[in-house]
């Protein structure tokens, strides 16, 4: 819940960016599924940085920053 008490979806997203723990959970989810798609196991010892380089995807933090800044620019 947004600390300001607003419940409209677009308002909550604009006034309350995700917390650090929420970003970490999203990042873990993204990495788990990227590793699954690429068939990389924990025994392969591949770093997250290597996975991002192989896929060409931005990190979860970059995606969220781009999304939030894009919304603020259009409001």
N, C-alpha and C positions, 0 to 999 in steps of 0.2 A: 504494500500500500504506500502510496505517495505521502510523504510527511505533510504536504500542503492540504491533503484531504480531498483532492479533486479526483473524480472517478472516470472522466471521459478518457477513452483509450489514448487518443492523440495527445491529450494534455498530460497524462501520466508519463508518456514516453518523452515528451519535451521537457517537462520540469524535473523529472527524476531519472537520470541516466542510471544504467545498471551498476550495482555495487561491484566491488572487486571480487567478492566470492562468487557472484553470479557470472561474471566474465570468466573466472577460472573454471567454473562448471561447464560453460559453453565451450571453452577451449578444450577441456578434457573430452567432451562429447565429440567435437570435431576431429580431434586427433585419433580417438578410438575408431571412428568410422573411416577416416582416411587410411589408417593402418589396415583395417579390415578389407577395404576396397583394393588396396595395393598388395594385399596378402603378405604383410610384414608382421612378424611375430616379435615378441619381446626378446627372443633368442637372437634375432638378427642385429641387435644393437644399433638401430638407426635412430638418430636424433630427430627431434621435432623440426629443427632447422633444415635438416636434409630432406625431410618430407615436404616442407614448404617449397624448397628449391626444386624438387622433382615435379611437384604439381603445378607450380607457378601461382599458387593461391596466396593472397595476403593473410596475415594472422588474424585471429578473431578480434583482437584489440583494434587493428586497422579497419576491419569491416564495421565495427561498432562506431568508431570515431567518424568514419565516412558517412555512415547512416545518420548519426545524430547531427553532424554538421550540415548535412544535406537538408534535414528537416528544419533546422534553425534558419537556414538561408531562405527557405520557401515560406516561412511564417511571417 
